[in-house]
Amino acid sequence: MAYKRFDLAVEAANRTGIPVKIFGTGPVEKTLRSRAKKNVEFVGRVSPVEQAALYAGAKAFIHPQEEDFGITPVESMAAGVPVIAWRRGGATETMEEGVTGEFFDEQSWEELADHLIRFDASRYDPSVIRAHAARFARKRFQDEFKRYVEQAWEERSRRL
């Protein structure tokens, strides 16, 4: 989808020569492919196992769009991979700057390219990133939600 702004990642990769892999498909894929240079690889639709392998082999995950939550940055962090994200939306709530990745403030290929050029993966500890992502794990959510409901029920029962 156009709002995901993968055009920024393609243009930043084109200008810097840094290799970028884009997974998934969509209505702007044909246009992006026509603009991309050889260092941009489109891997198409991938299975969860293939997606996990892409995360595991990445130096960073690029998240150039605004999402309410944005599961892909969290999935990347769960694999111990830092995120380079536009400082908007859910990424601001799920990431910790300098710990799980970096933010860029202007949604432009120029600023994204600058971050790609300056990015140093060795500054990030994959185990710390994974531990941070665990805060968003399904099991934790389920346990905390269950505990909340039980406490609310208990308080209500005491008042009756």
Rosetta constraint file for C-alpha pairs under 8 A:
AtomPair CA 1 CA 5 HARMONIC 7.79 0.50
AtomPair CA 1 CA 26 HARMONIC 5.91 0.50
AtomPair CA 1 CA 27 HARMONIC 6.08 0.50
AtomPair CA 1 CA 28 HARMONIC 6.14 0.50
AtomPair CA 2 CA 6 HARMONIC 7.43 0.50
AtomPair CA 2 CA 7 HARMONIC 7.97 0.50
AtomPair CA 2 CA 27 HARMONIC 7.84 0.50
AtomPair CA 2 CA 28 HARMONIC 6.26 0.50
AtomPair CA 3 CA 65 HARMONIC 6.64 0.50
AtomPair CA 4 CA 64 HARMONIC 6.62 0.50
AtomPair CA 4 CA 65 HARMONIC 4.79 0.50
AtomPair CA 4 CA 66 HARMONIC 7.37 0.50
AtomPair CA 5 CA 9 HARMONIC 7.43 0.50
AtomPair CA 5 CA 64 HARMONIC 5.84 0.50
AtomPair CA 5 CA 65 HARMONIC 5.76 0.50
AtomPair CA 6 CA 10 HARMONIC 6.24 0.50
AtomPair CA 6 CA 32 HARMONIC 7.81 0.50
AtomPair CA 6 CA 64 HARMONIC 6.84 0.50
AtomPair CA 7 CA 11 HARMONIC 6.07 0.50
AtomPair CA 7 CA 32 HARMONIC 6.40 0.50
AtomPair CA 8 CA 12 HARMONIC 5.95 0.50
AtomPair CA 8 CA 64 HARMONIC 7.14 0.50
AtomPair CA 8 CA 107 HARMONIC 7.93 0.50
AtomPair CA 8 CA 108 HARMONIC 6.33 0.50
AtomPair CA 8 CA 109 HARMONIC 4.59 0.50
AtomPair CA 8 CA 112 HARMONIC 7.30 0.50
AtomPair CA 9 CA 13 HARMONIC 6.00 0.50
AtomPair CA 9 CA 20 HARMONIC 7.70 0.50
AtomPair CA 9 CA 62 HARMONIC 7.36 0.50
AtomPair CA 9 CA 64 HARMONIC 7.35 0.50
AtomPair CA 9 CA 109 HARMONIC 6.74 0.50
AtomPair CA 9 CA 112 HARMONIC 7.32 0.50
AtomPair CA 10 CA 14 HARMONIC 6.01 0.50
AtomPair CA 10 CA 20 HARMONIC 7.66 0.50
AtomPair CA 10 CA 32 HARMONIC 7.08 0.50
AtomPair CA 10 CA 35 HARMONIC 7.60 0.50
AtomPair CA 10 CA 36 HARMONIC 5.95 0.50
AtomPair CA 10 CA 40 HARMONIC 6.76 0.50
AtomPair CA 11 CA 15 HARMONIC 6.12 0.50
AtomPair CA 11 CA 35 HARMONIC 7.96 0.50
AtomPair CA 11 CA 36 HARMONIC 7.38 0.50
AtomPair CA 11 CA 109 HARMONIC 5.99 0.50
AtomPair CA 12 CA 16 HARMONIC 6.11 0.50
AtomPair CA 12 CA 109 HARMONIC 5.05 0.50
AtomPair CA 12 CA 110 HARMONIC 6.65 0.50
AtomPair CA 12 CA 112 HARMONIC 6.33 0.50
AtomPair CA 12 CA 113 HARMONIC 4.62 0.50
AtomPair CA 12 CA 116 HARMONIC 7.96 0.50
AtomPair CA 13 CA 17 HARMONIC 5.38 0.50
AtomPair CA 13 CA 18 HARMONIC 5.16 0.50
AtomPair CA 13 CA 19 HARMONIC 6.41 0.50
AtomPair CA 13 CA 20 HARMONIC 6.42 0.50
AtomPair CA 13 CA 39 HARMONIC 7.10 0.50
AtomPair CA 13 CA 40 HARMONIC 6.80 0.50
AtomPair CA 13 CA 113 HARMONIC 7.10 0.50
AtomPair CA 14 CA 18 HARMONIC 7.52 0.50
AtomPair CA 14 CA 36 HARMONIC 6.50 0.50
AtomPair CA 14 CA 37 HARMONIC 5.73 0.50
AtomPair CA 14 CA 39 HARMONIC 7.27 0.50
AtomPair CA 14 CA 40 HARMONIC 7.54 0.50
AtomPair CA 15 CA 113 HARMONIC 7.53 0.50
AtomPair CA 16 CA 113 HARMONIC 6.68 0.50
AtomPair CA 16 CA 117 HARMONIC 7.30 0.50
AtomPair CA 17 CA 39 HARMONIC 6.27 0.50
AtomPair CA 18 CA 39 HARMONIC 6.61 0.50
AtomPair CA 18 CA 116 HARMONIC 7.71 0.50
AtomPair CA 19 CA 39 HARMONIC 4.64 0.50
AtomPair CA 19 CA 40 HARMONIC 5.75 0.50
AtomPair CA 19 CA 41 HARMONIC 7.71 0.50
AtomPair CA 20 CA 39 HARMONIC 6.44 0.50
AtomPair CA 20 CA 40 HARMONIC 4.90 0.50
AtomPair CA 20 CA 41 HARMONIC 6.25 0.50
AtomPair CA 21 CA 40 HARMONIC 5.87 0.50
AtomPair CA 21 CA 41 HARMONIC 4.71 0.50
AtomPair CA 21 CA 42 HARMONIC 5.88 0.50
AtomPair CA 21 CA 43 HARMONIC 6.85 0.50
AtomPair CA 22 CA 40 HARMONIC 7.51 0.50
AtomPair CA 22 CA 41 HARMONIC 6.20 0.50
AtomPair CA 22 CA 42 HARMONIC 4.91 0.50
AtomPair CA 22 CA 43 HARMONIC 6.09 0.50
AtomPair CA 22 CA 44 HARMONIC 7.39 0.50
AtomPair CA 23 CA 42 HARMONIC 6.09 0.50
AtomPair CA 23 CA 43 HARMONIC 5.06 0.50
AtomPair CA 23 CA 44 HARMONIC 5.06 0.50
AtomPair CA 23 CA 45 HARMONIC 6.13 0.50
AtomPair CA 23 CA 46 HARMONIC 6.75 0.50
AtomPair CA 23 CA 51 HARMONIC 7.84 0.50
AtomPair CA 24 CA 43 HARMONIC 7.10 0.50
AtomPair CA 24 CA 44 HARMONIC 4.66 0.50
AtomPair CA 24 CA 45 HARMONIC 4.36 0.50
AtomPair CA 24 CA 46 HARMONIC 6.64 0.50
AtomPair CA 25 CA 29 HARMONIC 6.14 0.50
AtomPair CA 25 CA 44 HARMONIC 5.47 0.50
AtomPair CA 25 CA 45 HARMONIC 5.88 0.50
AtomPair CA 28 CA 32 HARMONIC 6.19 0.50
AtomPair CA 29 CA 33 HARMONIC 6.00 0.50
AtomPair CA 30 CA 34 HARMONIC 6.25 0.50
AtomPair CA 31 CA 35 HARMONIC 6.45 0.50
AtomPair CA 32 CA 36 HARMONIC 6.07 0.50
AtomPair CA 33 CA 42 HARMONIC 7.51 0.50
AtomPair CA 36 CA 40 HARMONIC 5.90 0.50
AtomPair CA 46 CA 50 HARMONIC 5.59 0.50
AtomPair CA 46 CA 51 HARMONIC 5.92 0.50
AtomPair CA 47 CA 51 HARMONIC 6.05 0.50
AtomPair CA 48 CA 52 HARMONIC 6.11 0.50
AtomPair CA 49 CA 53 HARMONIC 6.34 0.50
AtomPair CA 50 CA 54 HARMONIC 6.26 0.50
AtomPair CA 51 CA 55 HARMONIC 6.31 0.50
AtomPair CA 52 CA 56 HARMONIC 6.10 0.50
AtomPair CA 52 CA 79 HARMONIC 7.26 0.50
AtomPair CA 53 CA 57 HARMONIC 6.22 0.50
AtomPair CA 54 CA 58 HARMONIC 6.26 0.50
AtomPair CA 55 CA 61 HARMONIC 7.43 0.50
AtomPair CA 55 CA 76 HARMONIC 5.76 0.50
AtomPair CA 55 CA 79 HARMONIC 6.30 0.50
AtomPair CA 55 CA 81 HARMONIC 6.72 0.50
AtomPair CA 56 CA 79 HARMONIC 6.01 0.50
AtomPair CA 56 CA 80 HARMONIC 7.64 0.50
AtomPair CA 56 CA 81 HARMONIC 7.11 0.50
AtomPair CA 58 CA 81 HARMONIC 6.83 0.50
AtomPair CA 59 CA 81 HARMONIC 6.54 0.50
AtomPair CA 59 CA 82 HARMONIC 7.30 0.50
AtomPair CA 59 CA 121 HARMONIC 6.00 0.50
AtomPair CA 60 CA 81 HARMONIC 5.62 0.50
AtomPair CA 60 CA 82 HARMONIC 5.02 0.50
AtomPair CA 60 CA 83 HARMONIC 5.40 0.50
AtomPair CA 60 CA 84 HARMONIC 6.70 0.50
AtomPair CA 60 CA 121 HARMONIC 7.27 0.50
AtomPair CA 61 CA 73 HARMONIC 7.00 0.50
AtomPair CA 61 CA 76 HARMONIC 6.50 0.50
AtomPair CA 61 CA 81 HARMONIC 6.85 0.50
AtomPair CA 61 CA 82 HARMONIC 6.33 0.50
AtomPair CA 61 CA 83 HARMONIC 4.65 0.50
AtomPair CA 61 CA 84 HARMONIC 6.03 0.50
AtomPair CA 62 CA 83 HARMONIC 5.92 0.50
AtomPair CA 62 CA 84 HARMONIC 4.89 0.50
AtomPair CA 62 CA 85 HARMONIC 5.97 0.50
AtomPair CA 63 CA 73 HARMONIC 6.86 0.50
AtomPair CA 63 CA 83 HARMONIC 6.96 0.50
AtomPair CA 63 CA 84 HARMONIC 6.04 0.50
AtomPair CA 63 CA 85 HARMONIC 4.46 0.50
AtomPair CA 63 CA 86 HARMONIC 6.48 0.50
AtomPair CA 64 CA 84 HARMONIC 7.78 0.50
AtomPair CA 64 CA 85 HARMONIC 5.46 0.50
AtomPair CA 64 CA 86 HARMONIC 5.09 0.50
AtomPair CA 64 CA 107 HARMONIC 7.11 0.50
AtomPair CA 65 CA 85 HARMONIC 7.53 0.50
AtomPair CA 65 CA 86 HARMONIC 6.19 0.50
AtomPair CA 65 CA 88 HARMONIC 7.70 0.50
AtomPair CA 66 CA 70 HARMONIC 7.98 0.50
AtomPair CA 66 CA 86 HARMONIC 7.08 0.50
AtomPair CA 66 CA 88 HARMONIC 5.44 0.50
AtomPair CA 66 CA 89 HARMONIC 5.09 0.50
AtomPair CA 66 CA 90 HARMONIC 7.24 0.50
AtomPair CA 66 CA 91 HARMONIC 7.76 0.50
AtomPair CA 67 CA 88 HARMONIC 7.74 0.50
AtomPair CA 67 CA 89 HARMONIC 5.32 0.50
AtomPair CA 67 CA 90 HARMONIC 5.73 0.50
AtomPair CA 67 CA 91 HARMONIC 7.54 0.50
AtomPair CA 68 CA 89 HARMONIC 5.40 0.50
AtomPair CA 68 CA 90 HARMONIC 5.01 0.50
AtomPair CA 69 CA 89 HARMONIC 6.79 0.50
AtomPair CA 69 CA 90 HARMONIC 4.03 0.50
AtomPair CA 69 CA 91 HARMONIC 6.82 0.50
AtomPair CA 69 CA 94 HARMONIC 7.94 0.50
AtomPair CA 70 CA 74 HARMONIC 7.32 0.50
AtomPair CA 70 CA 90 HARMONIC 5.89 0.50
AtomPair CA 70 CA 91 HARMONIC 6.72 0.50
AtomPair CA 71 CA 75 HARMONIC 6.15 0.50
AtomPair CA 72 CA 76 HARMONIC 6.08 0.50
AtomPair CA 73 CA 77 HARMONIC 6.17 0.50
AtomPair CA 73 CA 83 HARMONIC 6.30 0.50
AtomPair CA 73 CA 91 HARMONIC 7.23 0.50
AtomPair CA 74 CA 78 HARMONIC 6.06 0.50
AtomPair CA 74 CA 94 HARMONIC 6.98 0.50
AtomPair CA 74 CA 133 HARMONIC 5.89 0.50
AtomPair CA 74 CA 136 HARMONIC 7.49 0.50
AtomPair CA 75 CA 79 HARMONIC 6.50 0.50
AtomPair CA 75 CA 133 HARMONIC 7.71 0.50
AtomPair CA 76 CA 80 HARMONIC 6.60 0.50
AtomPair CA 76 CA 81 HARMONIC 5.30 0.50
AtomPair CA 76 CA 82 HARMONIC 6.97 0.50
AtomPair CA 76 CA 83 HARMONIC 7.17 0.50
AtomPair CA 77 CA 81 HARMONIC 5.01 0.50
AtomPair CA 77 CA 82 HARMONIC 5.97 0.50
AtomPair CA 77 CA 83 HARMONIC 7.22 0.50
AtomPair CA 77 CA 100 HARMONIC 6.90 0.50
AtomPair CA 77 CA 129 HARMONIC 5.50 0.50
AtomPair CA 77 CA 130 HARMONIC 5.58 0.50
AtomPair CA 77 CA 132 HARMONIC 7.56 0.50
AtomPair CA 77 CA 133 HARMONIC 5.52 0.50
AtomPair CA 78 CA 129 HARMONIC 6.99 0.50
AtomPair CA 78 CA 130 HARMONIC 4.61 0.50
AtomPair CA 78 CA 131 HARMONIC 7.67 0.50
AtomPair CA 78 CA 132 HARMONIC 7.97 0.50
AtomPair CA 78 CA 133 HARMONIC 5.12 0.50
AtomPair CA 78 CA 134 HARMONIC 6.82 0.50
AtomPair CA 79 CA 126 HARMONIC 7.64 0.50
AtomPair CA 79 CA 130 HARMONIC 6.24 0.50
AtomPair CA 80 CA 125 HARMONIC 7.54 0.50
AtomPair CA 80 CA 126 HARMONIC 4.03 0.50
AtomPair CA 80 CA 127 HARMONIC 6.14 0.50
AtomPair CA 80 CA 128 HARMONIC 7.54 0.50
AtomPair CA 80 CA 129 HARMONIC 5.06 0.50
AtomPair CA 80 CA 130 HARMONIC 4.79 0.50
AtomPair CA 81 CA 100 HARMONIC 7.74 0.50
AtomPair CA 81 CA 126 HARMONIC 6.24 0.50
AtomPair CA 81 CA 129 HARMONIC 6.94 0.50
AtomPair CA 82 CA 100 HARMONIC 5.04 0.50
AtomPair CA 82 CA 101 HARMONIC 4.53 0.50
AtomPair CA 82 CA 102 HARMONIC 7.78 0.50
AtomPair CA 82 CA 121 HARMONIC 7.58 0.50
AtomPair CA 82 CA 124 HARMONIC 6.98 0.50
AtomPair CA 82 CA 126 HARMONIC 7.76 0.50
AtomPair CA 82 CA 129 HARMONIC 6.97 0.50
AtomPair CA 83 CA 95 HARMONIC 7.95 0.50
AtomPair CA 83 CA 100 HARMONIC 6.46 0.50
AtomPair CA 83 CA 101 HARMONIC 4.46 0.50
AtomPair CA 83 CA 102 HARMONIC 6.28 0.50
AtomPair CA 84 CA 101 HARMONIC 5.68 0.50
AtomPair CA 84 CA 102 HARMONIC 4.89 0.50
AtomPair CA 84 CA 103 HARMONIC 5.68 0.50
AtomPair CA 84 CA 104 HARMONIC 7.29 0.50
AtomPair CA 84 CA 115 HARMONIC 7.68 0.50
AtomPair CA 85 CA 91 HARMONIC 6.82 0.50
AtomPair CA 85 CA 101 HARMONIC 7.78 0.50
AtomPair CA 85 CA 102 HARMONIC 6.40 0.50
AtomPair CA 85 CA 103 HARMONIC 4.87 0.50
AtomPair CA 85 CA 104 HARMONIC 6.18 0.50
AtomPair CA 86 CA 91 HARMONIC 7.65 0.50
AtomPair CA 86 CA 103 HARMONIC 5.48 0.50
AtomPair CA 86 CA 104 HARMONIC 4.98 0.50
AtomPair CA 86 CA 105 HARMONIC 6.00 0.50
AtomPair CA 86 CA 106 HARMONIC 7.36 0.50
AtomPair CA 86 CA 107 HARMONIC 6.50 0.50
AtomPair CA 87 CA 91 HARMONIC 6.83 0.50
AtomPair CA 87 CA 92 HARMONIC 6.03 0.50
AtomPair CA 87 CA 103 HARMONIC 5.30 0.50
AtomPair CA 87 CA 104 HARMONIC 5.88 0.50
AtomPair CA 87 CA 105 HARMONIC 5.52 0.50
AtomPair CA 88 CA 92 HARMONIC 6.03 0.50
AtomPair CA 89 CA 93 HARMONIC 7.50 0.50
AtomPair CA 90 CA 94 HARMONIC 6.26 0.50
AtomPair CA 91 CA 95 HARMONIC 5.64 0.50
AtomPair CA 92 CA 96 HARMONIC 7.62 0.50
AtomPair CA 94 CA 133 HARMONIC 7.81 0.50
AtomPair CA 95 CA 99 HARMONIC 7.92 0.50
AtomPair CA 95 CA 100 HARMONIC 5.79 0.50
AtomPair CA 95 CA 101 HARMONIC 6.86 0.50
AtomPair CA 96 CA 100 HARMONIC 5.36 0.50
AtomPair CA 96 CA 101 HARMONIC 6.77 0.50
AtomPair CA 97 CA 101 HARMONIC 5.48 0.50
AtomPair CA 97 CA 102 HARMONIC 5.24 0.50
AtomPair CA 97 CA 103 HARMONIC 6.80 0.50
AtomPair CA 98 CA 102 HARMONIC 5.97 0.50
AtomPair CA 98 CA 124 HARMONIC 7.77 0.50
AtomPair CA 99 CA 124 HARMONIC 6.48 0.50
AtomPair CA 99 CA 125 HARMONIC 7.83 0.50
AtomPair CA 99 CA 128 HARMONIC 7.51 0.50
AtomPair CA 99 CA 129 HARMONIC 6.86 0.50
AtomPair CA 100 CA 124 HARMONIC 7.06 0.50
AtomPair CA 100 CA 128 HARMONIC 7.72 0.50
AtomPair CA 100 CA 129 HARMONIC 5.19 0.50
AtomPair CA 100 CA 132 HARMONIC 7.57 0.50
AtomPair CA 101 CA 124 HARMONIC 7.67 0.50
AtomPair CA 104 CA 111 HARMONIC 6.61 0.50
AtomPair CA 104 CA 112 HARMONIC 6.59 0.50
AtomPair CA 104 CA 115 HARMONIC 7.27 0.50
AtomPair CA 105 CA 111 HARMONIC 7.76 0.50
AtomPair CA 106 CA 111 HARMONIC 6.34 0.50
AtomPair CA 107 CA 111 HARMONIC 7.23 0.50
AtomPair CA 107 CA 112 HARMONIC 7.59 0.50
AtomPair CA 108 CA 112 HARMONIC 6.33 0.50
AtomPair CA 109 CA 113 HARMONIC 5.82 0.50
AtomPair CA 110 CA 114 HARMONIC 6.22 0.50
AtomPair CA 111 CA 115 HARMONIC 6.38 0.50
AtomPair CA 112 CA 116 HARMONIC 6.21 0.50
AtomPair CA 113 CA 117 HARMONIC 6.10 0.50
AtomPair CA 114 CA 118 HARMONIC 6.21 0.50
AtomPair CA 115 CA 119 HARMONIC 5.64 0.50
AtomPair CA 120 CA 124 HARMONIC 7.99 0.50
AtomPair CA 124 CA 128 HARMONIC 7.96 0.50
AtomPair CA 124 CA 129 HARMONIC 7.65 0.50
AtomPair CA 125 CA 129 HARMONIC 6.35 0.50
AtomPair CA 126 CA 130 HARMONIC 6.09 0.50
AtomPair CA 127 CA 131 HARMONIC 6.14 0.50
AtomPair CA 128 CA 132 HARMONIC 6.20 0.50
AtomPair CA 129 CA 133 HARMONIC 6.29 0.50
AtomPair CA 130 CA 134 HARMONIC 6.26 0.50
AtomPair CA 131 CA 135 HARMONIC 7.27 0.50
AtomPair CA 133 CA 137 HARMONIC 7.11 0.50
AtomPair CA 134 CA 140 HARMONIC 7.92 0.50
AtomPair CA 135 CA 140 HARMONIC 7.01 0.50
AtomPair CA 136 CA 140 HARMONIC 7.04 0.50
AtomPair CA 136 CA 141 HARMONIC 7.00 0.50
AtomPair CA 137 CA 141 HARMONIC 6.41 0.50
AtomPair CA 138 CA 142 HARMONIC 6.14 0.50
AtomPair CA 139 CA 143 HARMONIC 6.08 0.50
AtomPair CA 140 CA 144 HARMONIC 6.05 0.50
AtomPair CA 141 CA 145 HARMONIC 5.92 0.50
AtomPair CA 142 CA 146 HARMONIC 6.02 0.50
AtomPair CA 143 CA 147 HARMONIC 6.14 0.50
AtomPair CA 144 CA 148 HARMONIC 6.08 0.50
AtomPair CA 145 CA 149 HARMONIC 6.23 0.50
AtomPair CA 146 CA 150 HARMONIC 6.14 0.50
AtomPair CA 147 CA 151 HARMONIC 6.13 0.50
AtomPair CA 148 CA 152 HARMONIC 6.12 0.50
AtomPair CA 149 CA 153 HARMONIC 6.05 0.50
AtomPair CA 150 CA 154 HARMONIC 6.07 0.50
AtomPair CA 151 CA 155 HARMONIC 6.16 0.50
AtomPair CA 152 CA 156 HARMONIC 6.14 0.50
AtomPair CA 153 CA 157 HARMONIC 6.04 0.50
AtomPair CA 154 CA 158 HARMONIC 6.30 0.50
AtomPair CA 155 CA 159 HARMONIC 6.50 0.50
AtomPair CA 156 CA 160 HARMONIC 6.59 0.50
